[in-house]
Amino acid sequence: MTDPRPVIAAVRDGRGLDGPGAALIAQGLADGSVSDAQAGAFAMAVLTRGLGVPGRVALTRAMRDSGHVLQWNLSGPVVDKHSTGGIGDTVSLILAPLLAARGCFVPMISGRGLGHTGGTLDKLEAIPGYLCDQSEADLRRITRQVGCAIVAATAELAPADRRLYAIRDESGTVESIDLITASILSKKLAAGLDALVLDVKSGSGAILQKADSAERLALALVETANGAGCRTAALITDMDQPLARSAGNALEVAEAIRVLQGEPGALRDLTLALATEALALAGQSAEGLAQTLNSGAAAERFARMVAAQGGPSDLLERPEAHLARAPVIRPVSAPAGHVARIDVAALGHAVVALGGGRVRAGERIDPRVGLDNLARLGEAVGPDRPLAMVHAADETAADIAVAAVAAAYHLGDPADPGPLVRARVAP
């Protein structure tokens, strides 16, 4: 092992990071030969001095290559999508089978929720028997047979990121755009993708609430992924209101199933927009994409994926028989008026307080709880139309959630929700 200190000093002094230096750091993170102190110093140097595009590409490639990189020999392109996270964002459950129905292969490696945003794996684990932890061999088998799989990352994929992710939290360097970019992309690109579409959220429910921060991250991700050899584009999308009408794991799965079966709304619209981008990046036509969704072809792929990963074979026919319901369901009443503003992050925190999310990694989640029938910006509410329905484990939790949801909604002049897709970032 070569001494990592000169690499750290070069970044600290603004001389950048080259390929060999990035490889030394990434391999040392993976095998433990870079100490925690050195890893923290490296992360702080990146935060304070930045890497620039070449250094960011070098770090992303090195972290990708610190473990297994999947290779595929399939009859269609290998594509994926990543979202920076929001409330009611259940796109992955619809997008993966939709792309599979169009001849793509989607080995989607996803994560769990932490903080106020939900995680795709937590949603899927609301389905009885669904196994997110699949071996690399099973990921390959399911992807080849079904066309899509949604799984947790294995220990062999981008191990350098797993270590650096924890170091960032401990060293106060979480907000580094360079490190966020390398973290997201190293895991995604380790799946051996031909194309990647990114959904970067902006607004009150996003991790990056300000438009300029979302734009910087989207540009960094697109530049870096393309520099690392994966065709990539990003959509900057609205998170000033929940994407779906529900927030909470079983409730969101039920809504995703309804969209797969033809229900309209923003969740469907954004899924189609992201799928169009993914197909274009993969060199495929998006003509008739909405019809593919309407026809039930995507729903059939979703059902096959659920069954292949251990879930019930009749989930789409009988979702109410498999998705647990909370014992207490209460409306959040409101005076007559129109929704002018929503504190979307507060809605996410209300779900967490109900038990539907986690504050610390490893905490158990209650899949039954959450919110549904959420009012949207500009919508009229009043005695006949509550702001939302709270699904809670007990009356005390319901009382707290009702108050939190009521406080998150602000009534006034009808708000113009603005565009769902705010911008597109492409090379």
N, C-alpha and C positions, 0 to 999 in steps of 0.2 A: 504493500500500500504506500503510495507516494503521499507525502505530507500535504494535507488540504489547506494549510495556513496560507501559502502563497496565493491560492485561488481566492480565498476569503479576502485577503488583503487587496487583490486586484479589483474585486467588486467594490470593496470599501472605498478605494481610492479613485473610483470612476473609470477604471481601465477595462471594464466589461468582463464578460464570461465567454470563453470559447468552447468548442466541442470537447476537447480533452479535459478541460477543467470541469465542465458540467458532468462529464462521465465519471470523473473521480469523485465528485460530491455525491452524485446519485448512487453510485455503487457503494460508496461508504455509508450512505444512509441505509441502504438495503441490507448490508452485511454487518453493520454495527461498528465498522472501523472509523467512521466519523462520530466523534463523541457528541453528547447532547449540547455541551458548551459550544463546540465548533458549529453544530447545526444551527443553534440559536444565533451565533455571530453571523453566519452566512445569511440567515433569514433577515436579520436586522440590516445587514449591508445591502441586501436587495431592496428592502423597503426604503432605505434612505437615499440610495444612489440610483436605483433602477437598473434594468438590464438592456433596454432597447430591444428592437425586434430580433436581431441576430442572437443575442444572448437568451432571449425568451424562447426562441426556437430551439437553441442548443439545450437548454434546461428541460424543455418539454420532451424532446427526443430522448435525452439521457434518462429521464424518469420513466418514460414509456419502456425503454430498453432495459430497465433494472430488473425486470422479471420476464415472464412469458409474453410474447406477442403472437396473437392468434393468426394463423394462415388459413385461407379458405380456398376451396375449389368447388364453386357452386355454379348453378345455371343462371344466376342473376347477380346484380350488384349488392354489396353488403353496406347497409346504411344505418344511421342511428340519429337520434335527436337528444339534445340536452336542454333542460330548462334551469334557470337560476332560482326558480322556486317562487311560489305565490300561494294564494288562498283559492281553493276550489280548482286547482290546476290538475286535472285528471287526464290530460291530453295523451300521455304515454299509453294508457290502457286502450285507447281508440286508434292512435296513430300506428303503433307497431303492427297490429293485425291488418290495418288498412293498407299499409305498404306491402305487407306480405301477400295480400290479395292481389296486388299489382305486380307480383313477380320479384319483389325485392326480398332480401334476407336481413332480419333485424335482430342481432344478438345484443339486446339492450341491457347494459350493466348499470343498475340504478342504486340509489341510496335510501337511507331512512331519514325521517324528519328530525330536525333539531331546532329549537326555538319556535317561532310562530308559524313557520311554513311546514306543510305536510310532506311526507316522503312517499314515493311510489311504492316501495316495498311494504311499508306499513299498510297502505291501502289494499294491496294484493293479499296480505296476510289476514285481512278481514274475511277472506274467502276460506272456509274450512278446508284444511288439508293442503292448501297451496304452499309449495316449498320454494322459497327464494334462494336458499343455499344449495346450489347445484354444482357438481364437479365440472371441470372443463370438458370432460368427455360427454357429460349429459347436456351441457350447453350446446356443444356441437351437434349432438344427436337431435335435440329438440328443434334447434334452428333449421337443420337440414330437413327434418320431416314436416314441421309445421310452417316454417317460414319466419317464425319469431319466437323469442323467449325473453322474459324479463327476470333478471336474476341479480343477486348480490355479487360483488366483486370477490374473487377468490384471493387467497393469500399470495398466489403466484403472479397476479397481475399488478404491475406498477407498485412493488413493495416500497420503493423510495418515497412515494407519495404518502403512504400510510404513516410512515415515521415523521415526515416533514409536516404533515397535517397537524399532528399532536404538538410538535415543537412550535408551530406558528401560534397555536392557542396559548401556550405557556410563555412565549416570548413577546407577546403583544404585536405580532406582525401579520395578523389575519387579513388586514385590509389591503395588503400589497397586491396591486393589479397583476404584477408579474407572477407572483406565487399563486394567486387564484387561478390565473390562466393555465399555468403549468400543471396545477393540481387537477383541474377539470379535464384538460385535454390528455394528460398522460394516461389516465384510466380509460378514456373513450378510445384513444388511438391504439391502445394495447389490444382492443378487440378486433383489430385488422380491418378497419373500415375503408371503403372506397369513397364515401361521402358522409357528411355530418351537417345537420341543420341545428341551429342554436336559437333558443327562445330566451331573450334577455328581458326580464321584467323591469318596468319602471313605474313608480307611483307609490301610494301610501302603504301598500301591502307588500312591496318588494324589499329584498335585501338592500338593493341600491335604489333609494327612493328618488334621487335627483336625476333628471334627464341627462345631464352632462356626464355623470358617473356611469350610467347605463351605456351611453354611447362610447365612452372610453373602453369599458370592458368588452363590449361587442366588437369594437375595432381590434382590440388586442387579441381576442379569441380568433377572429377571422384571419388576421394577418399570421398569427402563430400556427394555426392548424394548416393553412395553405402552405406556409413555409416548411412545415413538417411533412408535406406530401399528401394531405387529405383535403379533397375539394370541400369547401365549407362556406356557408353564408349564415347570416343571423337576421332575425326579425326582432326589433325592439317593440314590445307589446305592453298593453295597458294593464296596470294592476292598481288603478284607483278605485276599482270595485272587484269583488270576487269574480273569477272567470266563470264559475258554474253557480248554480242555484244552491249548492250544498257545500258544506265543509265538515269533514269528519270521515273516517275511513270507510265504514260500511255504506254510509249514505252516498259517498262519492262513487263507490263501485256501482251502486244501484243506478246512479245518474249516468255513468259511463255506459252501462248496459242499455239504458233508454236511448242514448245517442246512437249507439250501434244499431238500435232497432228503429231509428228514424226521427228521434226527437230533435227539433231545431233549437237554436240558441247560440250564444257566444262560444261555448265549448266546442260545438260542432264546427263553427266558422273558423276558429283558430286552428283546429286540427286539419281542416282542409287546406288552409293557407300554408301551414308548415309541411304538410305532405306534398303540396305542389312544389315547394322549394326543394324538398329532398329528392323528388323525382327528377327535377331539372338538373340538380347537381350530379345525379347518377346517370344522366343522359337518357332519361325515360320521358315519355309523353305523359302529361297529366290530364289529357282529354278524357272526359267521362268519369273523373274521379268521384264527383258527388254521387253518380249513379252506382259506382262500386260500393259506396257506403250504403246507399238506399237499398241495394239489391240483397243485402244480408250476407254478402261474401266476406266482409270484414268481421261481422258477428260470428260467422262460422269459424274463422281463423282464431278469434279470441276464445271461443268455446274449446277448440282443440288445444290451444296453448294451456288453458286452465287445467284441462284434464291431464295433459302431458306432464304438468308440474304438480300433480297430486290432488287437484281440486275436483269438485263434483262434475260429472259429465252433463248434468242437466241444469247448470247454473242459469243459463239464459232463459230456459223454459220456466224455472221456478226460483227466481232470485229471492223471493220472500221466504222460501223454505230454508235457505242457506245463510242469508245475511242477517245477523242478529239485530234485534230491535231493542232500543233502550226502554226501560220500564216507565219512565216519566217523559211525557211529551207536552210541552207548554208553548203557547203563543207569546210573542213579544209585542204587546199592543202599542199603538201610537195614536196621537191625535191626527185629525185629518190634515193632510198636507202632501208635499212632494219631497222626494229624497234629493237633497242638494249636495251633500258630501258624506263620504263614508270613511271612517278610520279603519282601513282594511286590516292593518296589523293588529288592532284591538280585537277584531273578530277572530283572528288566528289565535291570539292569546286566550280568548274565551274558550275556544276549543281545547287548548292545552289544559286550562284550568278544569274543564269537565273530565279530563283524563284521556282526551283523544290525541295528545301529543306528548312530547317529552322535553324537559328542561336539561337533563343530563343524559348522556349516552347510556344505554342499557336499561332505562326505565321501562316498565311495562305500560302498554297502551290498551285502553278499553275501546274495541272497534265499534261498539254500538253508539257511542255518544257523538254529538256534534250539532250542527245547525243545518236546516234546510228551508226551502221556500224563501231564500234570502231576497229581499227587495233590491232592485237595481237603481242606479242613478236616474233621476227624472221620473221614476215611477210614483204613482199616487198611492198613498197609504192612509189608513184610518181604521175606524171600528170594524169594517168588513175586510180589511186587508192588513194583517199584522206585518211587522218588519221582518219577522222570521219565525220559525218554529225551533225551539230548543229541545234536544234529545239528551236526557240526563240519566245518570244512574240512581239519583235519589232527589227528593224535593229540595234539600238544602243546596245541592249543586245546581239545580234548576233555577232557584232564586238568584243565586250569584250570577249565573250566565244571562238570565233575563235582564238584569240590571246592566251588565257589561255590554250586551248587544244594543240595548236602548241608548246607552251613552255613546256608542260608536256611530250611530246614525244621526245626521243633522238635517233638519227639514227647513225648507225655504223655497225660493224660486226654483222651478224645475231645472235641474242641471243638464247641460249638454254633455253626454258621456265621452264625446270625442271618439277618434278612431280606435278600433281594437288593435290594429297594427300601426304603430307610430312611425316606424322607419325601417328600412332594409339596409343591411350592411353586407357588401359583397366585395370580393377582390377586384 
